[in-house]
């Protein structure tokens, strides 16, 4: 049975609501099961074992890095390793300080509070969080104006695990209150192959080594995308290839889903085609480029551009977006005189 998919970009790093249940079934349960991020795993292992020896909650933990790399999984593993429950919320969901106060005062001793996208937490709630993280106390304001009164409430000792995809947006006072900060990097293809084989075992999919290598190479260094592509290739294999996935099947399936050998999907290629064919390599402004591909500027900037820049196919200059020579080559084009040869400032050399 296939899991639901709502038609969003198949290589998007953010989880879609329809796939969260399936994604949860593939999460590792223990730190020893977590694949990749060796430095962060080692540091967390020391932090947690030290806390257990002292029989005290560990320091607050901040996990930063691009979406889809396992920050939520690590937060759940922290709670599992400590043998405590976890309370899960997100920064955008905490709009008022009262919302956060209700969560904090309801925590049990030693419990883990996981706040996803913590950089988006409302400022009044963030300021309330300072005293809770340091002194395990919150001051709830009752009333307004001159008659307002602050009522101090004690909070049980807890561990806050914050996750952020944009650590630069965190305020210094909040960042400084985390005792451990771990940055998560993109995965190597070899690591993704291990992730895929583990997921294939859970899903009951027959995955050959060459099939895993093919999917891993198109997964943008992101486990979430790798698992999503595996499920889509599984669908193809069950219908057209007797359920077995090798390199040939994986390539045929990913061709159906319009994911090319670099991991580019329809939107990515549309952006490159517009840059190269319509604007001769650029520079072109974001709004103009978005109109050319029929998308919102925010979609182009937040969904397509990060990977295109990281893959060396697109550069951002003060004058606009520019296609690199690698982009021309990927589309099978050769820059004519003056095309694709802009300097870092978007000018002709």
N, C-alpha and C positions, 0 to 999 in steps of 0.2 A: 504493500500500500504506500503510495507516495504521500509525502507530507505537503501541506498547503503552501503555496507560494503566491505572493500577491502581485507579481509582475514587475517589481522594482528591479533595478539593475542587478544582474546576477553576481557581479563582482564588487558590489557595494560592501564596505567594511562594517557598516552598522547592521545590527540584527533587525530583521523585519518582525513585526508582532506575530505573524503566522508561523514563524519558524523557531520561536523561543523555546517551545516545549521540546521540539526535536533537538535543539542545541543543548538543552539541559541534560538530555539523556547521554550525550557524548562527553560531558565534562569529566575531567579526572576528579577522583574523590580524595586522594592523598597527595602529599608533596612528591613522593617517590613516583607517582604515576604521571606527574606533570612533565611534559616534554618541552625541551628548549629552555631558554633564559637561564643558563647554568649559574651565572653570577647572582642573579636575584634569588634563585632557589637556595643557593648556599647561604646567602645572607639571611633569608627568612628562616631557614632551618636553625641557624644559630640563635636568632632572636626568639623563636618560639621555644626551643629547648631550654634556653636560659630562663625564660619566664616561667616555664613549668618547674624548673629546679627551685626557683625563688617562691613559687606558688603565688605569683602575682600576675595581673594582666600585663601583656607586653606593651611596649610603647606604641603610640598611634602610628599607623602605616599609611604612606601615600604612594600609590602606584600610578605612574605616568607613562604615556606612550600612545601610539595610534590605536584606533579601535580595532577590535577583533583579535587581539594578541593574548587574551586570557586574564585580564585584570579581575573580572568578576569571578572567574574560576579560582584564582588565587585567594580572593577574599573568602570564598566558601571553604577553601582548603584550610585557611587560617583558623576558622571556627571549628572545623572538623578535627584538626590537629590538637586544638586546645580542649576539645570535648565540650564545647558550649554551643548555644544556639546563635543564629545570626538574624539580625533585623535589616531588611534591605529597603532603601529608598533612593531618591535621586535629587540632585540639586534643584532642577526646575520645579519639583513637587513641593519644595519647602519655600513657600512664598512669604510667610510671616514668622516672626520669632516665636509666636505661640504654637505654630505647627511643630517647630523643632523642640520646644519645651515639652510638649506632650509626648514626643517620641523619647526624649532623654529620660524623663521621669518615669517612663514605663519600662526602662531597661532593667534586667536582672543583673546581679553581681557577676562580672566577668564576661558579660555578653558582648558580641561583636556587632557594631553598627557599621553597615556598609553604605556609603553615599556615592553613587555613581555621578559622573559629571559634576564633581563638587565645586568646580570653578563657576558654576552657574547658580550657586546658592544665593539667595537674597542677602543684601548687606546687613539688615537688622538681625537676621538669623545667624549670619556669620559672626557677628559681634557677640551674640549670646553663646556661640560655640566656644569662644576663647576660654571663658571661665570654666565651662564644662570639661574641656580637654585638660586644663591645667589643675583646677581645684576640685573637679567633680561637684560643681555647684552651678545653679542657674538662678538669675535674678529675674523674676517675673514682675513686670510693671502692671499695677492695677490702677485704673483711673486715668484721667488725662489732665494736662495743665498743672497748675500749682499744687493741686490736691493728689497728684499721682504718687503712689507708694510702691517701693520695690520690695518684693517678698522673696527672700532667699530660700531656695529649695535644694536639698541635697540630692545628688545623683549617685547611684551605685557605680563603683569603679568599672569602667568599660574600656574596650579598645575600638577606636575609630579607624576604619579602613576607607580611605578616600581614593577615588579613581578619577583621573582627568586625562583627556586627550589634548588639552592645551594648558600645560603647566605654566606658561608665561602669563596666563590670565589670573592666576592665583595671587592674592595679595600677600605681601611679605609677612604680616602678622600671622596669617593662617598657615602659610608654608612653614614658618619657623616653629610651629607647635607640633609638627610631626617629628617623632624621634627616629623614624626610618623612612627613607625615600628611595624607591626602586624605579629605575627607568627601564622599560621594556622595549626591545628592538625587534625589527622584522626578522623572520625566521629564514634560515638557509633552506634550499630545496631538500637537502638530506634530512633535516629535522622534520620538514613537512611530510616527507614520505613515511616517517615513523608515525606521525599523527594520523595519516591516512590509513595505514595498516591497522592501527588500533581502532579507529572509527569503523573500518570495514568489518573487523571482528565483531564489534557491538551490533552493527546493522545486519550482519549475516551476509555480507557481500563477498564474492570471490574476486579478489583484487590481485593481479599479478604485479611483479616488481616493475616491469616496464610501464604498465598502466598507471601505477602510483607515481612513477617519475614524470610521466606526461602531465598528470593533473597537478603535481607539485610545482612544475615549471610554469604553470599558468595561474598560480594562486596568489601572486603579488606579495609573497612572503607572509601571508596572513592565514592562520589556522582556520578562522571562521570561513573565509572564502574557500579554502581547501575542502572543508567538510561540506559546504554548500555545493561545490562542483561535484564532489563525490556522489552526493545524493541525486544530482541531475544526471550524471553519467550512469548511475545505477538504474534510473528510470529507463534510459535508452537501452542499457544492456538487458534488462528484464524483458523488454518488448521485442528487441531486434537482434539480440546476441546471446540468447540462452542464459543470461544472468552473469556471464563471466566478463571481467574487464581486463583487457590487455591494452597495449599501446594503440593498436588499430581501432579498437572499439572506443577508447577514450578520445582519440582524435576525431572520429566520426561524430561522437556525441557532442563534443565541444564545438564542432563546426555547426551543428544544428542550433546550439545556444549562442552562436556568434561570439565565442571567446577565442581569440587568436593565440598564436604561439607565445606572445609576450604577455598574455593575460588581458589584452585590451578588449573591451566590449563595444557595442554599437555606439554609445555616446563618446567614448574615447576616440574611436576612429572618425566619428563625425567632426569632432573638434579638429583633429589633425587634417582631415580632408578640407575643411573650411579654411584653415590657416594656409595650407599649401596650394590648393587649387583656386580658392576665391580671393585670397589676399597675398599670394605669391610669397608666403613664408612670414609675413608680418613686417613690422609690428602692427597689431590691431588691438583696439580697446576691448575690455571684457564685455561690455554691453553689446557692442557690435558683433562680437564673436557669438554671444548667446543667441542673438536674433538669427544669426546665420544657421545655427544648428537647431533652432526651435525650442530652446530651453530657457529657464530663468537664469539670470547671471549667478545667483547663489548656487544653483545646481552645478553649473560649469566650474565655479570656483572651488566648491567644497567636495564635489564627487569626482570629477574628472581630473582636474588640474594637479592635485597632490601626487598622484601616481605618475602622470605624464612628466612632471618635473623630476621626480625621483628616478624615473627611467631614462632621463636625459633626452626626452623627445620634445620638450617645450621649456622655454625660459620666460621669466617675467622680467620686463625691463620698465624703466620709467615711462616709456612711450607706448607700452602695450605688450601683448603676448607675441612670442617669436618661435617659429618652428626651427628646431636644430637640424643639422645635416642628417642625424640619425633618423629623424622623423621622415625626411624626404626619402631616405633609403628604405625605411620600413614600408612606405607606400609604393615603392618601386619607381620613384621619380628621381630625376637628376636636376639639381638647382641650375637654372639658367644664370647668365651673367647678372650679378647683383642680388640674386635670390638666396635666402638662407645663409647670408654671410654678414649678419649684423653683429655689432659689438655688444658689450654688456649694457650699454645705455640705449640700445635700439637704433643706433646710427650705422651708416655704411662705413666700413673701414677705408 
